[in-house]
Structures are given as structure tokens and as C-alpha cells.
């Protein structure tokens, strides 16, 4: 007298030439380099939020300098950029970096709890930057890894684009999440049952999601766009930003780990009604992965208690053995970065599972007895 439905709703060594030295502070230097920071909050609802709201007040930036006489010289390798509340700006904290008088700079920035082991500029691939997290990352359920859009062709502190944290100018730096998030809720739905004297109580005692939480990450940015330089040896157009071309997680060959419910969850309702959804497994950060490849499964055990018109309760324990998550939600084949997935588990005392009878009556047997004559 029960069915389980799961419905998903979806709502991310330095290869270079000689370093350009800009440490010296003289009247010939350009303005100090600063940044304007934003965090791309969602793929499904466009918008930005401050990096500070995610709990980070610093990040790392790699940068390369190009001019008519220099090509891809290491400029920041890397620099730590920190929030300066007193001056309302994001700026390198190790020392002041100044804008060169000529040429332009390309910037690649990273934030969060894990940083790349190497960020390369591969000249054989049209100066395409690549970030390599070559040490396997064990993704905790509260982790955060962020990679910013590449910033190409900048030669000054642009006017504020994101207007967050009171920043008025700087290199636009939009971070995107490299990880996914999942959460599960549960409800009991008796809308198929018309008799409101029925009452159902469901107690979920165990909920388990098995998935992979270790892997390596590689982020590939677009090829360095061709940036024309004018007679003053500065770009003829304003700088531009572009999202990375690809972000690939390679899961490690390790055993799956599990997400579980922290405590029993109770939902109940009368006939022809559905309960409110209750959180079963709280919002958790997970590594992006193809669900079939890493054998992501879900298992459930619940107690179903049924009473009618206040009478005696009938209780049964219902185990749902581990099944592929894609069996329930085939449209969701993978957990993508920068995306939150909410899975709704609906337990239905279905109308088509009512107890029915198929009565029959055996035909009377006719026995022809011998004749007995009374004299």
C-alpha cells in the first residue's frame, strides 16, 4: 500500500618567461592594481553576490604581461589579493603592483578552500591558461572551490561593473563554484485517497545516498584572444572577461561515501491530503560527477503507520534497498558545478493498492444415495 517516488529539481609549476619587475615605486609607475570581486550565485537564477558573503576575504591571482616588445611575461605568480575594508578595495597584500605604462595584463584568479597546484600558460595552445589541481581533493560537505572568469587585455582599473562591497573600480573578477550541492526532503501524499478518516504517519528511520567524494580537477580557459595594440602600445579596446572553456573532475578509484539523515524524520497526513515536505538530508556540498559512472545510489527505510477513524494503528517497516539515483530521476544524469539539486521523496499510500476481494462460492455437491424401502 505504498510507493516511493523520487523527483529531482535543479534548481564549479609556472610555465612562463622571465618575470616583469614592477616592485619599484616611482613617479613613473601607473596606478596601483586593484580588483572588483563578485561571486556568481546561481546557474538557474542569474545574479552575483559578494565573495565576502561566502566567508572569504582573500584569493590568489596569476597574471601575465604582454606588450609590443614582451610576450606573456609572468607578472603575478601568484599574488594574494586581500579585502582592505579601510580603503574599500581588493588589492594584493604582499606588495603593491602597479599598472605598466604600455601593454596589457591577463588575470586568472582562484578562491576557496582548495587552490590549484599549478597554473600554466601553454604557448603551444595559443597562450591558453590551464589550472591543475593535481593532488586529489577530498570534498567535504561544507567545502567551497571557486574559479574566476579569465580577465583579458586589462591595462587600468576599470570602473565598477559589479558594484559590490562599495568597490568603485578594479579588474572585474567573477568567481564561479566548482562544486555541486544536493539536498533531500520527504513528504507523504494521500491525495489519491478520498476517505478522510484514513490517517497515515511515516517515520523515515534511515536514508542513505552513496557517492564519490575524491577527485582531481582541471580547468581550461579560452585561448588568449588577439588584442590589438595602438600606437601608444596600449589595447585599442577595453578589457574583457570570459568563462572557462571546460571544467573536468576526474573521480579517484576509491570507495563511495554516504550522506545520511541526522535523525528520524516524521511526516503524516489524512486522506485526500499531502503533508508538508520535511528536510531529510540537509544541503550538502558534493563533487560534480556522472551519476552512473560513480554508482550514485539511494536507499531508504521507513515505518508506515495507518489508522482509520481513530481505531487501532497498523504499523509496518518498509525497506527500499539501494537503487541507482538515476532510476528515480533519469533526466538528471550528472551533478554539475555551480548547481543545487533538490530531490523530493514522495511516499504515497496509493489508491490502486487498496485491499480488494475476489469472492466465489463453491457449488453444492449433489450425492445420489441408494434407495431404501420401508415396508
C-alpha positions, 0 to 999 in steps of 0.5 A: 500500500505504498510507493516511493517516488523520487523527483529531482529539481535543479534548481564549479609549476609556472610555465612562463618567461622571465618575470616583469619587475614592477616592485619599484615605486616611482613617479613613473609607475601607473596606478596601483592594481586593484580588483572588483570581486563578485561571486556568481550565485546561481546557474538557474537564477542569474545574479552575483553576490559578494565573495565576502558573503561566502566567508572569504576575504582573500584569493590568489591571482596569476597574471601575465604581461604582454606588450609590443616588445614582451610576450606573456611575461609572468607578472603575478605568480601568484599574488594574494589579493586581500579585502582592505575594508579601510580603503574599500578595495581588493588589492594584493597584500604582499606588495603593491603592483602597479599598472605598466605604462604600455601593454596589457595584463591577463588575470586568472584568479582562484578562491576557496578552500582548495587552490590549484597546484599549478597554473600554466600558460601553454604557448603551444595552445595559443597562450591558453591558461590551464589550472591543475589541481593535481593532488586529489581533493577530498570534498567535504560537505561544507567545502567551497572551490571557486574559479574566476572568469579569465580577465583579458587585455586589462591595462587600468582599473576599470570602473565598477561593473559589479558594484559590490562591497562599495568597490568603485573600480578594479579588474572585474573578477567573477568567481564561479563554484566548482562544486555541486550541492544536493539536498533531500526532503520527504513528504507523504501524499494521500491525495489519491485517497478520498476517505478522510478518516484514513490517517497515515504517519511515516517515520523515515528511520534511515536514508542513505545516498552513496557517492564519490567524494575524491577527485582531481580537477582541471580547468581550461580557459579560452585561448588568449584572444588577439588584442590589438595594440595602438600606437601608444602600445596600449589595447585599442579596446577595453578589457574583457572577461570570459568563462572557462572553456571546460571544467573536468573532475576526474573521480579517484578509484576509491570507495563511495561515501554516504550522506545520511539523515541526522535523525528520524524524520516524521511526516503524516497526513489524512486522506485526500491530503499531502503533508508538508515536505520535511528536510531529510538530508540537509544541503550538502556540498558534493563533487560534480560527477556522472551519476552512473559512472560513480554508482550514485545510489539511494536507499531508504527505510521507513515505518508506515503507520495507518489508522482509520477513524481513530481505531487501532494503528497498523504499523509496518517497516518498509525497506527500499534497498539501494537503487541507482539515483538515476532510476528515480530521476533519469533526466538528471544524469550528472551533478554539475558545478555551480548547481543545487539539486533538490530531490523530493521523496514522495511516499504515497499510500496509493489508491490502486493498492487498496485491499480488494476481494475476489469472492466465489462460492463453491457449488453444492455437491449433489450425492445420489444415495441408494434407495431404501424401502420401508415396508 
